[in-house]
Amino acid sequence: MAVPSADPRAAQRASLRRAVLHLVFGVVALDVVAMSLYYFAGIEHASYRTRVIFVVTWSVVTALTVAFLLRRVRLVRWANRR
């Protein structure tokens, strides 16, 4: 049986740790998918324009993913201050 922690912010730290891990794993998973697509779909041998469009799209999707997941981190971080 787990003994509850004496620290009142332990639950918030655990939630914050989980949100940060989701952020990191989300970006890593997105990069794995994008790199796999880049090499296995043959984009590395495509025209310059196709490669640029792919990289720009990848960058925008990464930025959106980070913005969404970082918002969740901030919500957890500021939960007790409101």
Secondary structure by P-SEA (a helix, b strand, c coil): ccccccccaaaaaaaaaaaaaaaaaaaaaaaaaaaaaacccccccccaaaaaaaaaaaaaaaaaaaaaaaaaaaaaaacccc
